[in-house]
Amino acid sequence: MQTPPEHAYPTHWEADVVLRDGGTARIRPITPDDAERLVSFYEQVSDESKYYRFFAPYPRLSDRDVHRFTHHDYIDRVGLAATVGGEFIATVRYDRINDQGLPAKDPDDDQAEVAFLVQDAHQGRGVASALLEHIAAVARERGIRRFAAEVLPANSKMIKVFTDAGYTHKRTFEDGVVRLEFDLEPTEQSMAVMRGREQRAEARSVQRLLAPGSVAVIGTGRAPGGLGRTALRSLLDSGFTGRVHAVNHAFPEDLRRLDPEDVPAVRALREITDPVDLAVIAVPADSVPEAIRDCGEHGVQGVLVLSSGYAEAGPDGRERQRALLRQARSYGMRLIGPNAFGLINTAPDVRLNASLAPRMPGAGHIGLFTQSGAIGIALLSGLHARGPGDGGIAGVSAFVSAGNRADVSGNDLLQYWYEDPDTDVVILYLESIGNPRKFARLARRTAAVKPVVVAKGARHNGTAPPGHAVPTVRVPDSTVAALMRQAGVIRVDTVTELIDAGLLLASQPLPAGPRIAILGNSESLALLAYDACLTEGLRPQRPRVLASAATPDDFRAALAEALAADGCDAVVVTAIPWVGEGAAVSPGGSEGAALADALRTAATAQPQKPVTVVHLAMDDLAETLAAPAQPAEPQAPDGDAPEPAARPTAPAPPPVPPAPARAPRPPAPTGPPPTLTARQAPPVREAEADPPRRPRREPLRIPAYPAAERAVRSLAEAVRYAAWRREAADPGRVPEYDDIQEAQAGADIERLLDRLTPDVPSDRSVPVPPQDAEALLARYGIHTVPVLPAPDPDTAVRAAARLGYPVALKTTAPHLRHRPDLGGVRLDIAGEAELRRTYAELTDFLGSPEELRPVVQSMVPRGVDTVVRAAIDPAAGAVLSFGLAGAPSQLLGDIAHRLIPATDREVAEQIRSIRAAPLLFGWRGSQPVDTAALAELLLRVSRLVDDHPEVVGVDLEPVVVAAHGLSALGATVRLARPPATTDLGPRRLPVY
């Protein structure tokens, strides 16, 4: 570990955090310049809190106290403060001590005494819990492994802070004082506690933005038009249930109400006597800092900045955006924007439209987040066209378009929608992912209880969109898509596909399998649906083609029969306008309504199976199916009327894998999937019990599509997602290997970084020398076949004698590495004479020894050459990759990827998922190889990268997998100092 010079200010300890009530605070080291702030803070603390801190009356701090509490070496003595508006609201400090509890003199002492003090006005907001997370991380960085704290028995709140943190602790009572000692090594429980607090805090911060009691529009124009006046009009037209204020410093002094809107008008925010929860800012960028200051001084909880001229405008705008974010967070406010389109909440008790959208969308159960205002308009317009009005199939629960998303991002909305009972489907349009590790974690957890549909823009240009200061992707888009699917995300490519998939998932239950029944009154349309099912990997049955003059009753009977069949998991209905003298309804505007009623009646009898409709020239059918309507009474085949069934709208798959084809299938329950526990999979560490679901009895709605391909594609996404949900109930586990030496590997990495990176920028990685790489890998049970250099023939002969014949002679020059086709690898050399002859041939044909860098290596059992890699990608996170060496992976891109940490089940699927996998399992009579040993190697590499974020690259190539065991013939490792902010440390808000 690199120890900074004494008194060097550790900038990377600074962090913004979201507190329990949704507000924010800044955590930073205390400096000598904070003397006056500390005194002011202490004066506002009650006598009782002072007594709890010092165990005696302590009305004021002496000059000596102030000096002691503001001067630290940031190694043995550290103090952190939580601030809001630049003022202290809480402090924490630790002092390193020895085993006798005295100030430490030996740098090897690894225990410290910790103490907190929280201002009474801010107690209960989770400030102490957040400070404990950060001071523990600081202590671990400085080599401290245990904290000790002495607390008065009456100070139950502070005792609870320590005991609820999830660390392993010991509690004793002596001399009227409770002594708590706890290890600082993170545990599964401490990580789960931290993630749970993070989720609740961030969800609460979003809830405060979406459900304000009062809104002020700063920058409301005096004349109609403009951003401010448009936002004000949207608020009023939506029927917002709270208070609305118009603010503009240019209003006349005698203006009290703005006409024709008839809302209170003020020149400055301070003139509003009531609290303001949300401020919509629509002033020029140069005037925004003043508006933010007024909001912070007035106690506004959150701001929506519609103004442009920030990061999308270039480097100067980016600095302006960062200053805006710092200013907003300094007052404890969350920020949407800048350059935002707005936010919408359709809940009947809120009715908030703080956006530039021309109309309020209908209320429903789809949550929308976009980073683009244009895509936001397209999504809202597309949904409105498919099902307008409250309760329609395309209804929205909440909408946020965050623009440059300097603060509030898609991750925050995932935290909120995870437990929101009014949201059944999450739709995200993302142009960049600022924190990929966190996104994967949150998406996986949310997808376990409700579908998450994502379209990713800016996929191929390799740069972040204007306004987005985030890492750019280095892996192919197909890899990012595969990793999203592993996390349960439904990845689509277009806005139309977002809407298509969202409508089906919001209105239909999840299919129990891939068996699809197709019926309709057009053979051509049914065959198109059949072919589309095959293309998507579904298992369609032979289409049932009704007569072109089939009546709604014929459709009802056919659909009821298909849904009742045990071999059917979902039904695609195709329909064209019917003709014929015997038609129950004459062609015209009412035929679609009659057919819609018939389909609803049949579908109600089997509410656990999804139904989707493909229509041509029957817009009235789509409109009727999408509109809210109470389901008709279903009629049984024998004429008896069964009890009406409520069709579930929240997707809910069965908890067991689907039965084989033709076997009876039990109905799918409507509850959430089983909760995952223990160290099972990446979502388990932070996943809590499933969020509460509010039961609903919804009108039956069926999605309709104008093309068979669109309907089947959406259904196929639902089938794949349902399969993922079933598999998520048993995700496998991350094995614990007894021979892994995690602590020793960590020490090796620190020594290597100290030696290799003294003059290397912190954001650059360095290669580890071969011998050191082999030793580090061996700490995790990953052993490579020894390689000896052979700069000349005599040295090669001595190396072969040391290793034992037969041997291989290989070149290691970069342009020949892993290229046996160029003749740089010679195998099965049986003796000295053959070795000398081969050496001469190699150097004669390919170049001098200095150029070729030849090496000698022992021969290993024959097998299949594979490649195993792990890398940290800035946009995808930690990725484990596997493929066959050579052409399959390099030329065809036949590589499988999984997120780290990978479970045993995920690794087994990874091995089988490549197209060339049959070569591993005895293709054409060849001998199967040891895939169990291969899976163990992948799991060990995954553990190495997961345990040590400094390991940013591992490359094992080739790995020869034989019938029994495997041999890693080459290995490279790259190290880098981990970034100061990662998803593995204490919770903090990102800074872009």
N, C-alpha and C positions, 0 to 999 in steps of 0.2 A: 504493500500500500504506500502510495506517495503521501508523505506528510508535508503539508504546506508550511511555510515559515510561520513562526509564532506571530499571532495577531493579524495574519492575512485574512481579509474578510471573505468568507465562503459564499459567494454569490449564488451558487447552485442550491443552497439551502432555502432560498426564498421561494415561496409558493402561495398561490391563491387557492383557497378551499371553500367549498360550499358547506354551510352549517346546517344543523338539523331543521331549522325553520325555513330554509331555502335562501337565506341571505348569504353573503360571502364575507370573508375576512382574509387579510394578508398575514402570512406567517413569515417572519424574517429574524435573523440574528440581532441581538441587542448590541448596540455600539455605545462608545462614550458620549456621542452626541445626543443620546436619548435621556440624559439626566433629567431635564425638565419634564419630559413626557412621563418618565417613571414617577416622579414626585406627584404630578397631577393625577396620574392613574391611581396611586396609592391613596390620595386624599379622597377619592370617590368610592373606595372600598369600605364596607361597613366594619364596625368594630368587631362584630362576631366573626367575619371572614378573616380579619387580621389575627384574631385570637386562634382560629383554626390553623393559620399558617405558621405562627410563631410560638404557639402554646402558652402565650402570656399576653397581657394587654400591651399593645405596641402602636400607639396612636400616630406616630410619625417616623419617617426614616431619617437617620442621622446622615451627615455628609459622608461618613465612612461607609454606611450601608449603601448609599447611592453609588459611591465609587466602586464598591465590591460588586454590586448587581449590574453595573454597566461596563465593567472592564473584564474581558475574558480572553483566554488564549485560544479559544475555539478548538482545544484538544482535551485538556483535563478539566476545564471549566467552560461551560457553554450555557448561554441564555438565549431563549427564543421568546418573541412577543407576537401576539395576535393583535392586529390593528384594524380599525375601521375609521375612515376619514383621516388617516395619519395619526390617530391617537390610540394608545394602548387600551385593550379591553381584557387582556389576560397575559400572564407570563409563565414560563416554566424554565427551570435551570437544573443542571446536574453538576455535581462535583465528584471527580474520581476519588475513590477511597480504597484503602487496603483492607485486609481481612479483619483488622481490629476496628474498622469504622473511622480511621483517622485519614487526613489528607494523604493521597498516594504520593510516594516518592519514586517508586519503581514504575517505569513505563509499561511493564508487563501486568500490572494490576488491572483487572478487567471488571471491576465493580464500581458503581457510582450511586450516589444518593440523589434522588430527584424530588422536586417540590414544585407545586403549582400555586397560582393565585389568580382567581377569576373575578372580575368586577361583578358586583351583585346584579346589576341591570342586565348582564349578559349570561348569567347562570341559567342552565337548562337549555341552551342553544347548541350543546355539543362542542363547545370550544375546547374544553379540557381533553376530550377524547381525540380531537384532531391534533392538538399539541402533543399528546402522548405518542401518536403515530409518528410524528416528525422528529421528536426528540429521541425516540427509540432508533429511528433510522440514522440519525446523526451519531448516536452513541455506537451503533454497530460499525459505522464507517471509521470511527476513532478507536476501534478495538475493544470496546466495552461490551461485555456479554450478559451482565446482570444489572438490574436496578434494585435499589432498596428504598423504601419510603416509610416514614413514620407518620401516622395519622391518629388524631384523637378519635375515640370511639363514637363521639357524637357527630363527627363529620362523615355521615353516611354517604353523601353524594360523592365525595372524593374516593372513599373506599370502593364504591360501585364503579367509578371510572377505571380503577386498576383491575378489579376482579372481572369486569365484563369485557376486558380487552382481548381475552382469548389466549393469553400467554400462560405458560406453565408457571404457577406461583405457589409460594408457601406463606402461610399466615400464622403469626404468633402474637401473643399478648403478654406484655411485661411492663411493670411500673406505670400502669394506666395508659399505655400507648399501644396501638395496633401497629405491628411491624410487618410489612409486606415485602417479600423478595420474589422476583420473577425473572425468568430467562427472557432474553430479547430475541432469541432465534424464532423467526416466524413459524407458526404452526398452522395446520389446516383450519383449526378453529379461529385463530387470530386473523387469518386471511378471510375467512367467511364473515367474521364480525366486521372487518374493515369494508369488504364489498357490500355487505348489507347496509351499513351506515351510508356508504357512498350512494347506493341506489335510492334510499329513502330521502337523502338530502337533495340530490339532483332532481328527483321526481317532484319533490316539494317546490323546488325553485322554478320548475317549468309550470307547475300548477298555479303558482302565484302570478305568472305572466298570462296564463290562459283564462284565469277567472278573477280579474281585478274587480274591486268594488267601485273604483272610480278611475277615469282616464282623462288625462289632459293632453290636448293636441297643441304642441308648441310649434308655432309657425303657421297657424291658420291664416290664410290670406284674407284680406279685406274684401276682395272681389271673388266671385265664383271661379273655380278652376284652380290649378296648382296642386302640389302634393298635399299640403296641409288641409285645404278645404275639401279635397276629394276624400281624404281619410276621415275627416269629420262627418261628411255625408254618409260614408259607408257605415260608420258607427251608428248614426241615427237611423238609417234605413233598415239596419239589421234588427232593430228593436232591443238594443243593449239595455240590460236591466239595471245598470249602475249609473253613476253620475258622470256627466261629460262637461269638460271645460275647454273653452277656446282661449289660447294664449298667443299674444303677438305684441311685442313692445311698441309697434307702430299704431296700435289701436288708439283712437281719440281718448283723452283722459276721462271724458264724461260717458263713454260707452260702457254699458252694464250688461247688455244682452246682444248677441249677434243675430241679425235677421238675414234671411227668413228662417234660419234653423231654430231661433229662439233658445239659445243656450247661453249660460253665463260666459262673459268675455272679460278677460283681465289682461293687463299689460305685462305682468310678471307673475311667476309661479308663487312667489311668497304672498301674493294678495289672496290666494285661495286659503281659506281658514280650515277646510276639511283635509283629511289625509288624501294623498294621491298615490294610487298603487302602481299605475302604468303611465308612462309618458311616451307619447308618439312624437318624435322629433323630425320636423320637416323644414329645416332651415339650411342655408348654405353651409358647407363644410367648415368655413372659417368661424361661423357662429356657434357650431355645435359644442365646443368646450365650455362656453358660457352657459349654454342650456344644461349640459351635464352637471356643472357646478351647482346651478340652481336646483336641479333635481336632487342631488346628493344632500344639499343643505335642507331641503324640504322633507327628506325621508322617503323619497320615492323608492319603490321596491325593484322596479325594472324599467328599462328603456328600450324602445323600438326605434331604431334610427333608419329612416327612409332616405336620408340624404346620401348623395353620391359624392365622388371626388376623393376616394380613399385608395386602397391597394390596387383597385382596377385601373387607376390613373397613372401608375408608375411608382418609382422608388420614393418620391416625396410623399405621395399618397399613402404608401405602405407605412412610412414612419408616422404619418398623421393617424393612421388606423391603430398602430400600436400604442400611441399616446392616448387615443380615445379609450382603448381597452383598459390601460392602466388607471386612467381617471375614473372610469365607471366602477372598476373593482375596488378602488380605494374607498369608495363610499358604500361598498357592500351591495352593489346593484348588479344584476345580470343584464346582459346586452344582447339584443337580436339585431343583426346587421353588422356594419352599415350597408348601405345600398340594398336594403331589404325590400321585399314586396309586401310583407305583413303577416299577420296571424289571425286565425278564425277559430272560434269555439261555438259549435251549434247547440250546446246543451241548453235546454229550455230555460233554466234558471240563470243563464249568462247571456246568450245570444250576442256574442262579441264578433264584430267584423272590423278589426283594426288593420285593414289592408287596402290595396288599390283595386281589388276585385270589383267588377261592376255589379255583382249580385251576391247575395248570401247563398251558399250551397245548401241543399237539403240536409236535414239531420239524418245521421245514420251511424255506421260502425266501422268506417274506413278512416284510418289516421294517415295524413299526408305530410311528408317533409320534402322540401326541395331546396337546393342551393341556387336555383335559377328562377327569376321572376317569370321569364318567358315560358319555361316548362311548367311553372305553377299555374299560369293562365291556361295552358293547354290541358293540363290535368283537370282543372276545375271545369273547363268548358266541355271536355270529353265526358266527364262523369255526368254533368248536367244533361247532356244530350242523350245519355243512356238511361237516365232515371231521375228526372227532376222531382223536386218536392220532398218534404219531410217524410221519412219512412220508406222512401223508394229504395230500389236495389243499389243505387249509386250514392247513397247518403254518406256524409262525412261527419266524423266525430270532432276532429280538430285538424287544422291546416297551419303549417308554418313554412314560410319561405324566407330563409335566413340570409340571402345575399352573400356577402363575403364571409359570413359566419365567423367573425372574430372571436365570439364567445360561445353562445348557444349553438350547438351543432346537432347532427343526427344522433350522436351518442346520448345527448341529454334527452331527446325525445324517445329513444328506445328505453331509457330508464323510466320515463313517465308512462309510456304506453304498456310497458310490461305489466303493470298492476292496474291499469285503467279499465274498469269493467265495461265502459262504453265503446271500447275499441276492440274489434275482433280481428282486423287485418291491418298490418302496417305496410305502407308503400313509401319507399324512399327513392328520390332521384339524387344521386351523388355525383359531383364532378371531381371530388378529391376526398381522401380519408386522412384526417389529421393524425389520428392515433389508431393505427391499424390493429394493434394487439387488443386494445380496449374494444374496438368495434367488433372484432371477432368474438370476444368474450360475451359482450352484451347481445349481439345478434344470436349467438348460439343459445343463450339463456332465454331470450324472448321467443325464439322459434320453437322452443320446447312447449310453449303454451298457446301461441298464436302465429299465423304465417307472417313472414317478413319478405316482402317482394322488393327487389332492388334493380334499378337500371343505373348503369355507371356511364357517365359521359366522360369525354376527354380520355378515351381508353388507349389511343394509339400514337398520340403525338409526343409522348415522353416528357411533357412539361405540364406544370400545374396551370389551371385556367387563370385568367387575370383576376387578381384579388385574393387568390388562395396561396398563402405562403406555407406550403407543405412539402414533404419529401416526394420526389417523383418515383414512379414505378420502374423497376429494373427487370421484372419478370414479365413474360408474355401475358396478354390479357386472358388467354385461355387458362393460364395457371391461376390468375386471380379468380376467375369464374369457378374453377374446380375447388379452390379453397373456400369460397363462399358457400358452395354446395355442401362442403364438409361441415360447415357451421350451421347448416339447415336453412340458409338463405335461398330463396327462389330468385335466381338471376335471370333477367330478361334484357332485351336489347333496345326496345323502343318504348315510347310513351303509350302507343296503342296496346302493346303487350302488357304494360303495367296495368292499364285499365281492364283489359280482358281478364287477366289472372286475378286481379283484385275483386272484380265483380263475382266471379265464380266462387272464390274462397270466402267472400263475405256472405254469400247467400246459400251455399250448399255445404253439406257435411263432407268430410274427407272420405274418399273411396277406400274400401278395404282391400283393394287389389287392382290389377291391371286389366281385368276381364270386362270388355265393353260391349254392350248390346247396342245395335243400331237399327232404327226403324224410321219409316217415313213414306210419303206418297210420291217420291221421285227416286227411281233407281239410280240415275246418274249422280244425284246429290248424295245418296247413301254410299255409292262406291267411292266418291271423293272422300267422304268421312272415313271409310274403311281403309283406303290407302294412307290417309293422314295418320290413322292409328298405328299402322305398321311402321311408318316413318318415325314416329315418336317412341317406338319400342313397346307399345301397348299390345294387348291380345284381343283383337276384335272378333266377335262372332259374325257368322254370315248374316248380312243385313236382311231384315224383314221388310219387304217392300209391299206397302198397301196400294190399293187401287188409287189412281189419280183422283177419283171422285170420293175418296174416303171421307167420311163425316167426322166431326169432333168426337162422336161416340166411338167410332172405330179407333181413333187415336187413343182415346182413354182406355179402351179395352186392351189394345196392344201394349201400351205403356205399363198398365197394371200387371199384365202377364210377364213382361220383361223384368220388372222390378221384383216380382215375387219369385223368380227363378233363382235357385241356389248358385248357379254358375255365372251370375251377373254381379258385377261390382258397381257399375255406373251405366247410364243410358244416354245416348246421343239421339235426339229426335230431329229429323229433317223434315221440312215442310215447304211446300209451294202452294200457291192459291189453287184450290180444287175446283173442278168443273164437273158438270153432269146433272141430269135431270133429278137424280135422287138425292142431291145434296141437301143436307138439313138446313143449310144457310146459303142463301144466294150470294154470288160473288159481290164484294163490296166492302164497306168500311167495317162491318160487324163480324166478318168471318174470323178475323184474328182474335177478337174478344171471345168468341165462342170456343175457338180452339184453346185459347189460354185457360179458360175455365175448365175445359176437359182435362188438360194436362195437369193443372193444379189438383184437381180431384184425384187423379190417379197417383200423383206423387205424394200426396198427403198420406196415403195408405202405407207407404214405405219410406218414412222420413229419414232413415239412416243411409239411404243410397242417393248419390247426387244425380241430377238430371240437368242436361244442357240442351239448348235448342239451336238448330241451324235453319235459317229461313231465307227465302228469296222473294223479294217483292211483297213482303208482308210486314211492313213497318208497324202496323197496328197491333200485330201479335207481339212484337218486341216491347212496345210501349205498355201493353196491358200486363205482360208478364213482369215488367220492371216496376210497375206502380204498386203501392201498398194496397192490399185487398185481403180481407179475411178469407181463409181457405173454405172451400165448399165442403159439405159433408161427403166423405167418400162412400161409394157404394160397393158392397162386397159382391162377388160374382153370384152368390145365391140370393141376392136381393136384400140380405140383412145389412143394416147400416151400422158399422162399427163406431166406436167412440172416436171423435175427432182427435187427431194427433197434432201436436205442435211441432213444426219442423225446426230443428236447431239451426241457428245461424252462426254460432261460434263453432269453428272447426274442432272436431274431437275424434281422433282415430281410435281404433280398438287397441287395447293394451297388449295384445298378443299378435304375432305374425299371422298373415293371412293363411287360411287353409289351402291345401293343394287344389288344383282345378277340379271342378265337378264335386268337390266335397261340400257338405252343408256349412254355411258360414253364419256364426252368431251375429246378432245386430251389434253395431258399434255403440259403446256407451258415450254419453255426452260430457263426461267429466274430464278434467285435465289429466295429462299423463302422470305416471308415478314420479314422485320427487326423487332426484338423484342425490346420493350421499357419498361421503368418504372420498378417498382419492381414487376416483373412477375415470374422470375425463375432464378436459379443460373447464367445462361449465360448472363442474361439481364444486370446485374450491370456493366459489362465491355464490352458488345457487342456494336460495332459501326455499321454503315451502312455496308451492304455486300460489300466485296472488289470488285473492278472493274473486270469484266470478258471480256476477249478479244474474240470477235466473231471469229469462225473458220468454214471453210467449209471443212470437213474432208472426206477422202475416207471411204467407208463403210467397216467395219470389224466385223466379227461375231466370237465369241469364240467357240471353238470345244473341246470336252472332250472325252477321251477314255472309260469313264464309266458313266452310267446314274446317279449313286449316286453323283458323283462329280459335274455334271452339275446342278442337281436339288438342291443340297446343296448350291451352289453359288447363284442360282436363289432365293432360299428361304431367304438367307441373304439379297439379294437386296429387296425382298418384305417387310421383317421386317424393314429394314432401311428406305424404302420409307414411311411406316406407321409412323415410328418415326418422319420423316421429316414433315409429315402432322400434327402430333400432336404438334410438336415443334412450329408451327405457332400460337398455342394457348396453351401455357404451363401451364396456370393457374396463380395463384398469391399467394404470401405469405401474409396471412391476418394480419391486424393490429388490435389488441385487446385493447380496451380502458382501461381495468383493469390491464394490464401488467405494473409492476413497475420496469423498466429496471435499472434505476439509483440506486434505493434502493437495488435491488438485487446485483448490482455490489459492493456497499458498504458492504453488508453482506458478500459477497465472500471474499473481501479483509480482513475483520476482521477475518473470519474463517481461511484463509490461514495464517495470522499472528499468530493466536492462535494454529493452528494444525501442522504447518510445520517449527518450529524454528530449529529443528535438523534433518529434513527429506531432503535427497538429492533432488535437483531440478527436477530430472527426475522421481521421484516417486510420486504416487498419494496417497491420504489419504481418508479414509471414513469420512463422515460427521455424527456427532451424530444425532440420530433419530429426536429429537425435532428441531434441527437446520435445518435438511433436510426438514422437513415438512414446516417450516417457509419459507425457500428459495423457495420451490416449490409453496407455496401459493402466492409469489410475481408474479408468472406467471399464476395464476388462476388454479393451479393444487392442488386440495384438497384431502387429504387422510382421511380415516376413523380413528378416534382416537383409540389408543391402550393403555391400562393401564397395568403395570406389576402386576403379581400375584405370588409373591414368596411363599405364604402360603395360605391356604383356607380362612382364615379370610380376608386377603387383597383382595382375589378374590371376596368375597361376597361384600365388600365395593365398589370395582371397578364396579361390576355389578349393584349395587344400584345407583351408580353415572351415569352410562350410560343408565340404563333402560333395563329391560328384553323385549324380549329374547336376549341372548348374545351367543357368541362363545368363547370357551376355546381352545387356541392353544399353541403349543410348538414352541419356536424360536431357539432351538439348531441347529447348522449348519447341523448336519447329519439328522435332521428331518424337516428342513425348506422346505416348498412347497412339502411335501410328505404326503398328506392326506391318501394315501393307507396304510401307516404304523400305522395309528390310532392316529396321533398326532394332529388332528383337530376334535373337537366335536362341533356340531352346534345345534341351536334352543334349548338352555337351558332356560327353562321357569321360574325357580324359585330357591330360595336359597338352598333348600334341594337337588334338582337335581344337582345344581352346586357343592355342597360339595361331593355328591356321584361320580360325574364325575371326580372331581379333584383327589379323592382317587383312582379311577380306573386308571387314567392316570399315576399317580406316582407309583402305584403298578406294572403296566405292563411295563412301559418304563424307569423308573429311578427316581432319586430324583429330587425335584424342582430345586436344584442348577444346576443339569445336564440338565434339560429340559427347564428351563427359560420360564415358562408359562406366557401367557398374556391373558387378557380379551378384547373382542372387540364386538361392537354392531353388530347385524345381519343386513344385507342389502338385498334388493330385489333380488330374484333369477334371474339368467341370464347365460350367457356364460362366462367362465373364460378365460381371455386373458392375454398376457404379452406384455408390451411396454418397449422397451429399446432404449437408445442412447449411443453411445460410440465413442471415438476417436481412430481409429486404425492407427498405424504408416504407413501402406502401403495403406490403403484404404481411409483415411481421416475421416470426421465426418459421421457416419452412423446411420440412424434411422431404428429400427427393430420392426417387429410386427408378432405375431403368437398366436395360442391358447395355453393356459397354459397346462402343463402336457405332456402326451405322444406325441401329434402331433408335438410339437416343440422340445422336448427333445429327443424323440426316433426316430422320422421320419424326423427331420430337416425341418419341414414345417414352415419356417419363411421367410417373405418377407423383403427386405432391400431397402432403398432409401437413396440417398445422402442428406445431410443437407446443406442448408435449403431446405425443401420440400415444394412444392406448394399444394394448395387444390386439384388440379387435380391428382397430383402424389400420395397423401395420399389416395384418393378415389380408385385409381387403386391398391395401395398397399394392402388395406383391401380386395379387391376382388381377389387378385392374389394368395393367399394361397390355397392349395388344399382343406382345411377344411372350406373354406369360406361359403359353403351352410349352415353350422350350424348357421351362423349369419343372414341368410336371409329366415328363415322359412322352413328348410329342413324337409320333410315328415310331413308337417302340424304343425310343432312347431311354436311358435310365433316369428316373426322377432324381432331382438334387435335394439337398438338405435345406428345405425352406424354413424349417424351425430355427436352424442356426442363423439363417439370413434375417428372420424376424427379430431374433434376439439382438443381432448386430444393429439393426435399425432402431430398436428401442434404446439401446445403450447410447447411440449417437444422439438420439432425441433427449435423453436425460442429461447428457453432457452440456448441450446447448441450453437446455431449460434451466439447469442449475447455475450456469455461469454465463450471464449475458455478455461478458467480455469475449467469449468465443463467438465470433461473427461469421466463421466459415470453417467447415470441415469437408474434405474431399477425399474419399477412399476410392481409388481407381487404379487397376481393376480389382474387384473382389471376386475371386474364383470360387464359385459355390460348387462343391463336389457332392458325391452321393452321401458322404459322411463328413460334415464339417465344412469349413470355408477358410480361405486364405486371403488376407488383404495385402496385395503386393505393393501398393503405393499409397501414401497418405500425406496430405498437406493440411495445415491448420493456420488460421489467421485470427489475430487478436486485436482488440481495440478497447479503449476506455469506454465503458457504457455511458450513454447520454445521461445527463443529470436528471432528466424527467423520463421515466419509463412507467409502463403499466404495472411493473413488478414492485414498485416502492409505495410509500404512503400516498394516499389519495391527494390529488391536486388538479387544478384546472389547467388545461394546456395553454401555451402561449405560442402563437404562430408568427 
